[in-house]
Amino acid sequence: MKYFLLLVLTTSLLFPTPSQSNTNHFGEGGVFELDLGDSEIPLTPKQEREQKLLEEKLKKKREK
């Protein structure tokens, strides 16, 4: 038992576990970039209505 305890202590001193204090995954700049490529996020029904209204307003302005 003493041998096992000595082995565990020696191993923990020779091979320490890495510290988890640095958990900043945003890089040094502090900016997180997510590249979605060409994917599109679908609009909510409210956003679709707003988009239609904006398109109609632009169409009316062009006709004038």
PQR file of N, CA, C, O and H, with PARSE charges and radii, in Angstrom:
ATOM      1  N   MET A   1       0.827  -1.197   0.000 -0.4000 1.5000
ATOM      2  CA  MET A   1       0.000   0.000   0.000 -0.0000 2.0000
ATOM      3  C   MET A   1       0.867   1.254   0.000  0.5500 1.7000
ATOM      4  O   MET A   1       0.569   2.214  -0.711 -0.5500 1.4000
ATOM      5  N   LYS A   2       1.943   1.251   0.797 -0.4000 1.5000
ATOM      6  CA  LYS A   2       2.836   2.402   0.817 -0.0000 2.0000
ATOM      7  C   LYS A   2       3.494   2.596  -0.547  0.5500 1.7000
ATOM      8  O   LYS A   2       3.701   3.725  -0.993 -0.5500 1.4000
ATOM      9  H   LYS A   2       2.185   0.471   1.375  0.4000 1.0000
ATOM     10  N   TYR A   3       3.816   1.496  -1.196 -0.4000 1.5000
ATOM     11  CA  TYR A   3       4.438   1.565  -2.518 -0.0000 2.0000
ATOM     12  C   TYR A   3       3.479   2.222  -3.513  0.5500 1.7000
ATOM     13  O   TYR A   3       3.894   3.055  -4.319 -0.5500 1.4000
ATOM     14  H   TYR A   3       3.648   0.579  -0.834  0.4000 1.0000
ATOM     15  N   PHE A   4       2.208   1.851  -3.458 -0.4000 1.5000
ATOM     16  CA  PHE A   4       1.205   2.421  -4.360 -0.0000 2.0000
ATOM     17  C   PHE A   4       1.033   3.918  -4.121  0.5500 1.7000
ATOM     18  O   PHE A   4       0.944   4.697  -5.070 -0.5500 1.4000
ATOM     19  H   PHE A   4       1.871   1.175  -2.803  0.4000 1.0000
ATOM     20  N   LEU A   5       0.987   4.318  -2.852 -0.4000 1.5000
ATOM     21  CA  LEU A   5       0.851   5.723  -2.506 -0.0000 2.0000
ATOM     22  C   LEU A   5       2.057   6.520  -2.997  0.5500 1.7000
ATOM     23  O   LEU A   5       1.911   7.622  -3.526 -0.5500 1.4000
ATOM     24  H   LEU A   5       1.060   3.686  -2.080  0.4000 1.0000
ATOM     25  N   LEU A   6       3.235   5.959  -2.819 -0.4000 1.5000
ATOM     26  CA  LEU A   6       4.455   6.614  -3.284 -0.0000 2.0000
ATOM     27  C   LEU A   6       4.452   6.749  -4.808  0.5500 1.7000
ATOM     28  O   LEU A   6       4.868   7.776  -5.344 -0.5500 1.4000
ATOM     29  H   LEU A   6       3.353   5.064  -2.389  0.4000 1.0000
ATOM     30  N   LEU A   7       3.986   5.719  -5.496 -0.4000 1.5000
ATOM     31  CA  LEU A   7       3.907   5.738  -6.956 -0.0000 2.0000
ATOM     32  C   LEU A   7       2.929   6.816  -7.434  0.5500 1.7000
ATOM     33  O   LEU A   7       3.226   7.530  -8.392 -0.5500 1.4000
ATOM     34  H   LEU A   7       3.648   4.884  -5.061  0.4000 1.0000
ATOM     35  N   VAL A   8       1.784   6.942  -6.791 -0.4000 1.5000
ATOM     36  CA  VAL A   8       0.782   7.945  -7.167 -0.0000 2.0000
ATOM     37  C   VAL A   8       1.321   9.353  -6.936  0.5500 1.7000
ATOM     38  O   VAL A   8       1.170  10.220  -7.796 -0.5500 1.4000
ATOM     39  H   VAL A   8       1.542   6.362  -6.013  0.4000 1.0000
ATOM     40  N   LEU A   9       1.938   9.585  -5.806 -0.4000 1.5000
ATOM     41  CA  LEU A   9       2.492  10.911  -5.519 -0.0000 2.0000
ATOM     42  C   LEU A   9       3.603  11.274  -6.494  0.5500 1.7000
ATOM     43  O   LEU A   9       3.655  12.402  -6.983 -0.5500 1.4000
ATOM     44  H   LEU A   9       2.061   8.881  -5.108  0.4000 1.0000
ATOM     45  N   THR A  10       4.486  10.333  -6.778 -0.4000 1.5000
ATOM     46  CA  THR A  10       5.586  10.592  -7.710 -0.0000 2.0000
ATOM     47  C   THR A  10       5.047  10.886  -9.106  0.5500 1.7000
ATOM     48  O   THR A  10       5.516  11.803  -9.779 -0.5500 1.4000
ATOM     49  H   THR A  10       4.443   9.417  -6.380  0.4000 1.0000
ATOM     50  N   THR A  11       4.067  10.110  -9.532 -0.4000 1.5000
ATOM     51  CA  THR A  11       3.487  10.315 -10.861 -0.0000 2.0000
ATOM     52  C   THR A  11       2.809  11.677 -10.962  0.5500 1.7000
ATOM     53  O   THR A  11       2.937  12.363 -11.976 -0.5500 1.4000
ATOM     54  H   THR A  11       3.686   9.365  -8.985  0.4000 1.0000
ATOM     55  N   SER A  12       2.093  12.068  -9.920 -0.4000 1.5000
ATOM     56  CA  SER A  12       1.405  13.360  -9.970 -0.0000 2.0000
ATOM     57  C   SER A  12       2.390  14.526  -9.958  0.5500 1.7000
ATOM     58  O   SER A  12       2.090  15.591 -10.497 -0.5500 1.4000
ATOM     59  H   SER A  12       1.989  11.511  -9.097  0.4000 1.0000
ATOM     60  N   LEU A  13       3.556  14.339  -9.352 -0.4000 1.5000
ATOM     61  CA  LEU A  13       4.557  15.401  -9.362 -0.0000 2.0000
ATOM     62  C   LEU A  13       5.296  15.464 -10.696  0.5500 1.7000
ATOM     63  O   LEU A  13       5.636  16.549 -11.169 -0.5500 1.4000
ATOM     64  H   LEU A  13       3.800  13.474  -8.914  0.4000 1.0000
ATOM     65  N   LEU A  14       5.543  14.313 -11.299 -0.4000 1.5000
ATOM     66  CA  LEU A  14       6.270  14.288 -12.575 -0.0000 2.0000
ATOM     67  C   LEU A  14       5.388  14.684 -13.757  0.5500 1.7000
ATOM     68  O   LEU A  14       5.861  15.306 -14.709 -0.5500 1.4000
ATOM     69  H   LEU A  14       5.267  13.431 -10.915  0.4000 1.0000
ATOM     70  N   PHE A  15       4.125  14.329 -13.697 -0.4000 1.5000
ATOM     71  CA  PHE A  15       3.201  14.603 -14.803 -0.0000 2.0000
ATOM     72  C   PHE A  15       1.982  15.363 -14.281  0.5500 1.7000
ATOM     73  O   PHE A  15       0.905  14.783 -14.141 -0.5500 1.4000
ATOM     74  H   PHE A  15       3.740  13.824 -12.924  0.4000 1.0000
ATOM     75  N   PRO A  16       2.140  16.641 -13.995 -0.5600 1.5000
ATOM     76  CA  PRO A  16       0.999  17.401 -13.456  0.2800 2.0000
ATOM     77  C   PRO A  16      -0.080  17.599 -14.523  0.5500 1.7000
ATOM     78  O   PRO A  16       0.214  17.666 -15.717 -0.5500 1.4000
ATOM     79  N   THR A  17      -1.315  17.689 -14.076 -0.4000 1.5000
ATOM     80  CA  THR A  17      -2.412  17.937 -15.012 -0.0000 2.0000
ATOM     81  C   THR A  17      -2.384  19.407 -15.408  0.5500 1.7000
ATOM     82  O   THR A  17      -2.043  20.255 -14.584 -0.5500 1.4000
ATOM     83  H   THR A  17      -1.553  17.635 -13.107  0.4000 1.0000
ATOM     84  N   PRO A  18      -2.732  19.726 -16.646 -0.5600 1.5000
ATOM     85  CA  PRO A  18      -2.712  21.133 -17.082  0.2800 2.0000
ATOM     86  C   PRO A  18      -3.732  21.966 -16.325  0.5500 1.7000
ATOM     87  O   PRO A  18      -4.801  21.477 -15.959 -0.5500 1.4000
ATOM     88  N   SER A  19      -3.401  23.199 -16.100 -0.4000 1.5000
ATOM     89  CA  SER A  19      -4.297  24.111 -15.400 -0.0000 2.0000
ATOM     90  C   SER A  19      -5.460  24.482 -16.297  0.5500 1.7000
ATOM     91  O   SER A  19      -5.290  24.669 -17.502 -0.5500 1.4000
ATOM     92  H   SER A  19      -2.532  23.596 -16.398  0.4000 1.0000
ATOM     93  N   GLN A  20      -6.623  24.587 -15.720 -0.4000 1.5000
ATOM     94  CA  GLN A  20      -7.808  24.950 -16.492 -0.0000 2.0000
ATOM     95  C   GLN A  20      -8.216  26.397 -16.238  0.5500 1.7000
ATOM     96  O   GLN A  20      -9.371  26.762 -16.457 -0.5500 1.4000
ATOM     97  H   GLN A  20      -6.761  24.435 -14.741  0.4000 1.0000
ATOM     98  N   SER A  21      -7.296  27.210 -15.788 -0.4000 1.5000
ATOM     99  CA  SER A  21      -7.633  28.596 -15.486 -0.0000 2.0000
ATOM    100  C   SER A  21      -7.804  29.432 -16.748  0.5500 1.7000
ATOM    101  O   SER A  21      -8.534  30.423 -16.731 -0.5500 1.4000
ATOM    102  H   SER A  21      -6.357  26.914 -15.611  0.4000 1.0000
ATOM    103  N   ASN A  22      -7.155  29.058 -17.832 -0.4000 1.5000
ATOM    104  CA  ASN A  22      -7.266  29.821 -19.068 -0.0000 2.0000
ATOM    105  C   ASN A  22      -8.307  29.163 -19.962  0.5500 1.7000
ATOM    106  O   ASN A  22      -7.976  28.295 -20.770 -0.5500 1.4000
ATOM    107  H   ASN A  22      -6.562  28.252 -17.846  0.4000 1.0000
ATOM    108  N   THR A  23      -9.560  29.572 -19.820 -0.4000 1.5000
ATOM    109  CA  THR A  23     -10.639  28.984 -20.613 -0.0000 2.0000
ATOM    110  C   THR A  23     -11.206  29.980 -21.609  0.5500 1.7000
ATOM    111  O   THR A  23     -12.365  29.860 -22.006 -0.5500 1.4000
ATOM    112  H   THR A  23      -9.829  30.277 -19.164  0.4000 1.0000
ATOM    113  N   ASN A  24     -10.420  30.952 -22.018 -0.4000 1.5000
ATOM    114  CA  ASN A  24     -10.878  31.937 -22.986 -0.0000 2.0000
ATOM    115  C   ASN A  24     -10.785  31.322 -24.376  0.5500 1.7000
ATOM    116  O   ASN A  24      -9.692  31.149 -24.916 -0.5500 1.4000
ATOM    117  H   ASN A  24      -9.478  31.050 -21.696  0.4000 1.0000
ATOM    118  N   HIS A  25     -11.936  30.994 -24.950 -0.4000 1.5000
ATOM    119  CA  HIS A  25     -11.963  30.378 -26.268 -0.0000 2.0000
ATOM    120  C   HIS A  25     -12.133  31.412 -27.382  0.5500 1.7000
ATOM    121  O   HIS A  25     -12.294  31.052 -28.548 -0.5500 1.4000
ATOM    122  H   HIS A  25     -12.824  31.135 -24.512  0.4000 1.0000
ATOM    123  N   PHE A  26     -12.097  32.682 -27.024 -0.4000 1.5000
ATOM    124  CA  PHE A  26     -12.313  33.725 -28.013 -0.0000 2.0000
ATOM    125  C   PHE A  26     -11.014  34.249 -28.600  0.5500 1.7000
ATOM    126  O   PHE A  26     -11.050  35.142 -29.446 -0.5500 1.4000
ATOM    127  H   PHE A  26     -11.967  32.974 -26.076  0.4000 1.0000
ATOM    128  N   GLY A  27      -9.886  33.736 -28.189 -0.4000 1.5000
ATOM    129  CA  GLY A  27      -8.620  34.225 -28.698 -0.0000 2.0000
ATOM    130  C   GLY A  27      -8.216  35.487 -27.972  0.5500 1.7000
ATOM    131  O   GLY A  27      -8.944  35.989 -27.116 -0.5500 1.4000
ATOM    132  H   GLY A  27      -9.857  33.011 -27.501  0.4000 1.0000
ATOM    133  N   GLU A  28      -7.070  35.986 -28.314 -0.4000 1.5000
ATOM    134  CA  GLU A  28      -6.565  37.154 -27.608 -0.0000 2.0000
ATOM    135  C   GLU A  28      -7.319  38.420 -27.968  0.5500 1.7000
ATOM    136  O   GLU A  28      -7.391  39.349 -27.164 -0.5500 1.4000
ATOM    137  H   GLU A  28      -6.478  35.579 -29.009  0.4000 1.0000
ATOM    138  N   GLY A  29      -7.883  38.468 -29.169 -0.4000 1.5000
ATOM    139  CA  GLY A  29      -8.601  39.662 -29.588 -0.0000 2.0000
ATOM    140  C   GLY A  29      -9.954  39.820 -28.928  0.5500 1.7000
ATOM    141  O   GLY A  29     -10.502  40.922 -28.900 -0.5500 1.4000
ATOM    142  H   GLY A  29      -7.824  37.713 -29.822  0.4000 1.0000
ATOM    143  N   GLY A  30     -10.499  38.750 -28.400 -0.4000 1.5000
ATOM    144  CA  GLY A  30     -11.798  38.822 -27.761 -0.0000 2.0000
ATOM    145  C   GLY A  30     -12.958  38.815 -28.737  0.5500 1.7000
ATOM    146  O   GLY A  30     -14.096  39.065 -28.338 -0.5500 1.4000
ATOM    147  H   GLY A  30     -10.054  37.855 -28.422  0.4000 1.0000
ATOM    148  N   VAL A  31     -12.696  38.533 -30.014 -0.4000 1.5000
ATOM    149  CA  VAL A  31     -13.749  38.525 -31.025 -0.0000 2.0000
ATOM    150  C   VAL A  31     -13.998  37.088 -31.454  0.5500 1.7000
ATOM    151  O   VAL A  31     -13.067  36.353 -31.782 -0.5500 1.4000
ATOM    152  H   VAL A  31     -11.772  38.330 -30.338  0.4000 1.0000
ATOM    153  N   PHE A  32     -15.257  36.703 -31.445 -0.4000 1.5000
ATOM    154  CA  PHE A  32     -15.621  35.350 -31.848 -0.0000 2.0000
ATOM    155  C   PHE A  32     -16.276  35.418 -33.209  0.5500 1.7000
ATOM    156  O   PHE A  32     -17.276  36.112 -33.389 -0.5500 1.4000
ATOM    157  H   PHE A  32     -16.013  37.301 -31.178  0.4000 1.0000
ATOM    158  N   GLU A  33     -15.715  34.700 -34.170 -0.4000 1.5000
ATOM    159  CA  GLU A  33     -16.262  34.700 -35.523 -0.0000 2.0000
ATOM    160  C   GLU A  33     -16.840  33.344 -35.843  0.5500 1.7000
ATOM    161  O   GLU A  33     -16.187  32.321 -35.636 -0.5500 1.4000
ATOM    162  H   GLU A  33     -14.902  34.136 -34.024  0.4000 1.0000
ATOM    163  N   LEU A  34     -18.055  33.325 -36.344 -0.4000 1.5000
ATOM    164  CA  LEU A  34     -18.700  32.091 -36.742 -0.0000 2.0000
ATOM    165  C   LEU A  34     -18.960  32.176 -38.234  0.5500 1.7000
ATOM    166  O   LEU A  34     -19.737  33.017 -38.689 -0.5500 1.4000
ATOM    167  H   LEU A  34     -18.586  34.156 -36.512  0.4000 1.0000
ATOM    168  N   ASP A  35     -18.313  31.310 -38.993 -0.4000 1.5000
ATOM    169  CA  ASP A  35     -18.461  31.313 -40.440 -0.0000 2.0000
ATOM    170  C   ASP A  35     -19.556  30.332 -40.822  0.5500 1.7000
ATOM    171  O   ASP A  35     -19.389  29.120 -40.681 -0.5500 1.4000
ATOM    172  H   ASP A  35     -17.683  30.628 -38.624  0.4000 1.0000
ATOM    173  N   LEU A  36     -20.674  30.857 -41.305 -0.4000 1.5000
ATOM    174  CA  LEU A  36     -21.781  30.006 -41.721 -0.0000 2.0000
ATOM    175  C   LEU A  36     -21.722  29.678 -43.197  0.5500 1.7000
ATOM    176  O   LEU A  36     -22.584  28.965 -43.711 -0.5500 1.4000
ATOM    177  H   LEU A  36     -20.809  31.841 -41.419  0.4000 1.0000
ATOM    178  N   GLY A  37     -20.726  30.187 -43.880 -0.4000 1.5000
ATOM    179  CA  GLY A  37     -20.614  29.925 -45.306 -0.0000 2.0000
ATOM    180  C   GLY A  37     -21.765  30.564 -46.058  0.5500 1.7000
ATOM    181  O   GLY A  37     -22.087  31.732 -45.843 -0.5500 1.4000
ATOM    182  H   GLY A  37     -20.026  30.767 -43.463  0.4000 1.0000
ATOM    183  N   ASP A  38     -22.383  29.794 -46.940 -0.4000 1.5000
ATOM    184  CA  ASP A  38     -23.497  30.294 -47.747 -0.0000 2.0000
ATOM    185  C   ASP A  38     -24.855  29.926 -47.159  0.5500 1.7000
ATOM    186  O   ASP A  38     -25.881  30.126 -47.810 -0.5500 1.4000
ATOM    187  H   ASP A  38     -22.122  28.845 -47.115  0.4000 1.0000
ATOM    188  N   SER A  39     -24.877  29.400 -45.960 -0.4000 1.5000
ATOM    189  CA  SER A  39     -26.149  28.976 -45.382 -0.0000 2.0000
ATOM    190  C   SER A  39     -26.999  30.188 -45.017  0.5500 1.7000
ATOM    191  O   SER A  39     -26.482  31.254 -44.683 -0.5500 1.4000
ATOM    192  H   SER A  39     -24.044  29.237 -45.432  0.4000 1.0000
ATOM    193  N   GLU A  40     -28.296  30.002 -45.088 -0.4000 1.5000
ATOM    194  CA  GLU A  40     -29.227  31.073 -44.756 -0.0000 2.0000
ATOM    195  C   GLU A  40     -30.045  30.671 -43.543  0.5500 1.7000
ATOM    196  O   GLU A  40     -30.443  29.514 -43.407 -0.5500 1.4000
ATOM    197  H   GLU A  40     -28.716  29.136 -45.359  0.4000 1.0000
ATOM    198  N   ILE A  41     -30.295  31.626 -42.666 -0.4000 1.5000
ATOM    199  CA  ILE A  41     -31.124  31.381 -41.498 -0.0000 2.0000
ATOM    200  C   ILE A  41     -32.545  31.793 -41.868  0.5500 1.7000
ATOM    201  O   ILE A  41     -32.755  32.931 -42.289 -0.5500 1.4000
ATOM    202  H   ILE A  41     -29.972  32.566 -42.777  0.4000 1.0000
ATOM    203  N   PRO A  42     -33.519  30.911 -41.725 -0.5600 1.5000
ATOM    204  CA  PRO A  42     -34.893  31.253 -42.119  0.2800 2.0000
ATOM    205  C   PRO A  42     -35.452  32.379 -41.255  0.5500 1.7000
ATOM    206  O   PRO A  42     -35.151  32.484 -40.066 -0.5500 1.4000
ATOM    207  N   LEU A  43     -36.273  33.216 -41.885 -0.4000 1.5000
ATOM    208  CA  LEU A  43     -36.892  34.332 -41.179 -0.0000 2.0000
ATOM    209  C   LEU A  43     -38.099  33.864 -40.386  0.5500 1.7000
ATOM    210  O   LEU A  43     -38.761  32.888 -40.737 -0.5500 1.4000
ATOM    211  H   LEU A  43     -36.518  33.130 -42.851  0.4000 1.0000
ATOM    212  N   THR A  44     -38.362  34.583 -39.318 -0.4000 1.5000
ATOM    213  CA  THR A  44     -39.581  34.319 -38.555 -0.0000 2.0000
ATOM    214  C   THR A  44     -40.749  34.935 -39.322  0.5500 1.7000
ATOM    215  O   THR A  44     -40.530  35.786 -40.184 -0.5500 1.4000
ATOM    216  H   THR A  44     -37.823  35.376 -39.034  0.4000 1.0000
ATOM    217  N   PRO A  45     -41.985  34.525 -39.029 -0.5600 1.5000
ATOM    218  CA  PRO A  45     -43.138  35.117 -39.729  0.2800 2.0000
ATOM    219  C   PRO A  45     -43.180  36.645 -39.611  0.5500 1.7000
ATOM    220  O   PRO A  45     -43.543  37.333 -40.565 -0.5500 1.4000
ATOM    221  N   LYS A  46     -42.808  37.172 -38.442 -0.4000 1.5000
ATOM    222  CA  LYS A  46     -42.805  38.622 -38.260 -0.0000 2.0000
ATOM    223  C   LYS A  46     -41.760  39.268 -39.164  0.5500 1.7000
ATOM    224  O   LYS A  46     -42.019  40.310 -39.767 -0.5500 1.4000
ATOM    225  H   LYS A  46     -42.513  36.614 -37.667  0.4000 1.0000
ATOM    226  N   GLN A  47     -40.588  38.658 -39.258 -0.4000 1.5000
ATOM    227  CA  GLN A  47     -39.532  39.202 -40.116 -0.0000 2.0000
ATOM    228  C   GLN A  47     -39.936  39.119 -41.583  0.5500 1.7000
ATOM    229  O   GLN A  47     -39.617  40.009 -42.371 -0.5500 1.4000
ATOM    230  H   GLN A  47     -40.378  37.812 -38.768  0.4000 1.0000
ATOM    231  N   GLU A  48     -40.650  38.032 -41.954 -0.4000 1.5000
ATOM    232  CA  GLU A  48     -41.119  37.905 -43.341 -0.0000 2.0000
ATOM    233  C   GLU A  48     -42.092  39.021 -43.688  0.5500 1.7000
ATOM    234  O   GLU A  48     -42.013  39.601 -44.771 -0.5500 1.4000
ATOM    235  H   GLU A  48     -40.910  37.309 -41.314  0.4000 1.0000
ATOM    236  N   ARG A  49     -43.008  39.326 -42.775 -0.4000 1.5000
ATOM    237  CA  ARG A  49     -43.975  40.420 -43.013 -0.0000 2.0000
ATOM    238  C   ARG A  49     -43.244  41.751 -43.160  0.5500 1.7000
ATOM    239  O   ARG A  49     -43.541  42.536 -44.060 -0.5500 1.4000
ATOM    240  H   ARG A  49     -43.072  38.855 -41.895  0.4000 1.0000
ATOM    241  N   GLU A  50     -42.287  41.997 -42.266 -0.4000 1.5000
ATOM    242  CA  GLU A  50     -41.521  43.243 -42.341 -0.0000 2.0000
ATOM    243  C   GLU A  50     -40.753  43.334 -43.656  0.5500 1.7000
ATOM    244  O   GLU A  50     -40.678  44.399 -44.267 -0.5500 1.4000
ATOM    245  H   GLU A  50     -42.047  41.359 -41.535  0.4000 1.0000
ATOM    246  N   GLN A  51     -40.182  42.205 -44.088 -0.4000 1.5000
ATOM    247  CA  GLN A  51     -39.441  42.184 -45.347 -0.0000 2.0000
ATOM    248  C   GLN A  51     -40.361  42.500 -46.517  0.5500 1.7000
ATOM    249  O   GLN A  51     -39.989  43.261 -47.410 -0.5500 1.4000
ATOM    250  H   GLN A  51     -40.242  41.339 -43.591  0.4000 1.0000
ATOM    251  N   LYS A  52     -41.566  41.921 -46.519 -0.4000 1.5000
ATOM    252  CA  LYS A  52     -42.527  42.186 -47.597 -0.0000 2.0000
ATOM    253  C   LYS A  52     -42.920  43.654 -47.619  0.5500 1.7000
ATOM    254  O   LYS A  52     -43.010  44.259 -48.687 -0.5500 1.4000
ATOM    255  H   LYS A  52     -41.868  41.303 -45.793  0.4000 1.0000
ATOM    256  N   LEU A  53     -43.159  44.238 -46.426 -0.4000 1.5000
ATOM    257  CA  LEU A  53     -43.527  45.650 -46.371 -0.0000 2.0000
ATOM    258  C   LEU A  53     -42.410  46.533 -46.914  0.5500 1.7000
ATOM    259  O   LEU A  53     -42.671  47.481 -47.653 -0.5500 1.4000
ATOM    260  H   LEU A  53     -43.087  43.746 -45.558  0.4000 1.0000
ATOM    261  N   LEU A  54     -41.177  46.228 -46.554 -0.4000 1.5000
ATOM    262  CA  LEU A  54     -40.052  47.014 -47.066 -0.0000 2.0000
ATOM    263  C   LEU A  54     -39.932  46.895 -48.580  0.5500 1.7000
ATOM    264  O   LEU A  54     -39.673  47.881 -49.270 -0.5500 1.4000
ATOM    265  H   LEU A  54     -40.964  45.457 -45.953  0.4000 1.0000
ATOM    266  N   GLU A  55     -40.122  45.675 -49.092 -0.4000 1.5000
ATOM    267  CA  GLU A  55     -40.045  45.484 -50.546 -0.0000 2.0000
ATOM    268  C   GLU A  55     -41.149  46.246 -51.260  0.5500 1.7000
ATOM    269  O   GLU A  55     -40.918  46.815 -52.327 -0.5500 1.4000
ATOM    270  H   GLU A  55     -40.332  44.874 -48.531  0.4000 1.0000
ATOM    271  N   GLU A  56     -42.342  46.264 -50.685 -0.4000 1.5000
ATOM    272  CA  GLU A  56     -43.450  47.001 -51.290 -0.0000 2.0000
ATOM    273  C   GLU A  56     -43.186  48.505 -51.278  0.5500 1.7000
ATOM    274  O   GLU A  56     -43.477  49.199 -52.252 -0.5500 1.4000
ATOM    275  H   GLU A  56     -42.529  45.802 -49.818  0.4000 1.0000
ATOM    276  N   LYS A  57     -42.637  49.002 -50.176 -0.4000 1.5000
ATOM    277  CA  LYS A  57     -42.308  50.436 -50.101 -0.0000 2.0000
ATOM    278  C   LYS A  57     -41.256  50.808 -51.141  0.5500 1.7000
ATOM    279  O   LYS A  57     -41.361  51.845 -51.795 -0.5500 1.4000
ATOM    280  H   LYS A  57     -42.400  48.438 -49.384  0.4000 1.0000
ATOM    281  N   LEU A  58     -40.247  49.963 -51.289 -0.4000 1.5000
ATOM    282  CA  LEU A  58     -39.213  50.239 -52.292 -0.0000 2.0000
ATOM    283  C   LEU A  58     -39.785  50.211 -53.707  0.5500 1.7000
ATOM    284  O   LEU A  58     -39.408  51.018 -54.556 -0.5500 1.4000
ATOM    285  H   LEU A  58     -40.161  49.121 -50.757  0.4000 1.0000
ATOM    286  N   LYS A  59     -40.689  49.282 -53.948 -0.4000 1.5000
ATOM    287  CA  LYS A  59     -41.315  49.158 -55.261 -0.0000 2.0000
ATOM    288  C   LYS A  59     -42.138  50.415 -55.574  0.5500 1.7000
ATOM    289  O   LYS A  59     -42.112  50.918 -56.697 -0.5500 1.4000
ATOM    290  H   LYS A  59     -40.995  48.626 -53.258  0.4000 1.0000
ATOM    291  N   LYS A  60     -42.862  50.913 -54.578 -0.4000 1.5000
ATOM    292  CA  LYS A  60     -43.665  52.114 -54.762 -0.0000 2.0000
ATOM    293  C   LYS A  60     -42.783  53.334 -55.034  0.5500 1.7000
ATOM    294  O   LYS A  60     -43.114  54.169 -55.876 -0.5500 1.4000
ATOM    295  H   LYS A  60     -42.884  50.505 -53.665  0.4000 1.0000
ATOM    296  N   LYS A  61     -41.660  53.433 -54.318 -0.4000 1.5000
ATOM    297  CA  LYS A  61     -40.750  54.552 -54.531 -0.0000 2.0000
ATOM    298  C   LYS A  61     -40.136  54.524 -55.922  0.5500 1.7000
ATOM    299  O   LYS A  61     -39.924  55.573 -56.530 -0.5500 1.4000
ATOM    300  H   LYS A  61     -41.391  52.754 -53.634  0.4000 1.0000
ATOM    301  N   ARG A  62     -39.855  53.348 -56.420 -0.4000 1.5000
ATOM    302  CA  ARG A  62     -39.276  53.217 -57.773 -0.0000 2.0000
ATOM    303  C   ARG A  62     -40.286  53.604 -58.836  0.5500 1.7000
ATOM    304  O   ARG A  62     -39.920  54.164 -59.869 -0.5500 1.4000
ATOM    305  H   ARG A  62     -40.028  52.496 -55.926  0.4000 1.0000
ATOM    306  N   GLU A  63     -41.561  53.309 -58.589 -0.4000 1.5000
ATOM    307  CA  GLU A  63     -42.604  53.612 -59.568 -0.0000 2.0000
ATOM    308  C   GLU A  63     -42.864  55.113 -59.665  0.5500 1.7000
ATOM    309  O   GLU A  63     -43.325  55.593 -60.700 -0.5500 1.4000
ATOM    310  H   GLU A  63     -41.859  52.854 -57.750  0.4000 1.0000
ATOM    311  N   LYS A  64     -42.573  55.862 -58.594 -0.4000 1.5000
ATOM    312  CA  LYS A  64     -42.819  57.307 -58.595 -0.0000 2.0000
ATOM    313  C   LYS A  64     -41.863  58.037 -59.433  0.5500 1.7000
ATOM    314  O   LYS A  64     -41.940  59.262 -59.535 -0.5500 1.4000
ATOM    315  H   LYS A  64     -42.198  55.473 -57.753  0.4000 1.0000
TER
END
